[in-house]
Amino acid sequence: MCCSLASARNLCDNARYMATDHIQRLRAAIRDVPDFPKPGILFKDITPILSDPELFHLAIDSFVDGARALGISKVVGIDARGFLFGAPVAYMLGVGFVPVRKKGKLPYRCESAAYQLEYGEAVVEMHVDALQAGERVVLIDDLLATGGTAAAAIKLIEKMGAQVAAVQFLIELEFLHGRKNLGATPICALLNF
Ligand code: AMP
């Protein structure tokens, strides 16, 4: 039973037990950019982690450690920063990578799922043949805010008949309570703000 909820808990335990100084170094590297992309938003810029080879390794290794025991056959990454973490994780695990993209970006036939933004609605898409029924996947994005984007991605994965073993984020903005939007899916975030 390597793919049980217990394994999903291990995913979070791995993050919890990641050396404290590693967590602190990753945390310290996140750059706060006020009022981007619009007034009132404090943007968490992860590019300093990407540009530092040691920190990038630490981040990818922690995703990989968390996902290794879950018996997945694909990593699904969310447009666009989820690709930066998800693709190396898939490579390291020796599984496939599937992009969830904003509407109109994928070339082939797509399944789509809508979600609410502060004003209006957005749509994410996945190729209709990206996942097979019964596949287990890990969903990866850089940051959990309200959870709308990840919830739409989960909807897409489940429309294909696949199962989300866990959702992994580098950062969780806890004060936005995005977890509430993700139902019973096991969730793990490395850094909480
Ligand atoms: P949400 O759907 O509200 O959970 O938003 C998550 C998506 O928006 C992720 O793909 C993030 O990359 C992006 N995002 C939302 N809020 C922020 C923030 N404060 N800083 C950086 N990225 C953010």
Boltz pocket constraint, residues with backbone or C-beta under 6 A from the ligand:
constraints:
  - pocket:
      binder: B
      contacts: [[A, 36], [A, 41], [A, 42], [A, 43], [A, 44], [A, 45], [A, 78], [A, 79], [A, 80], [A, 81], [A, 141], [A, 142], [A, 143], [A, 144], [A, 145], [A, 146], [A, 147], [A, 148], [A, 149], [A, 150], [A, 178]]
      max_distance: 6.0
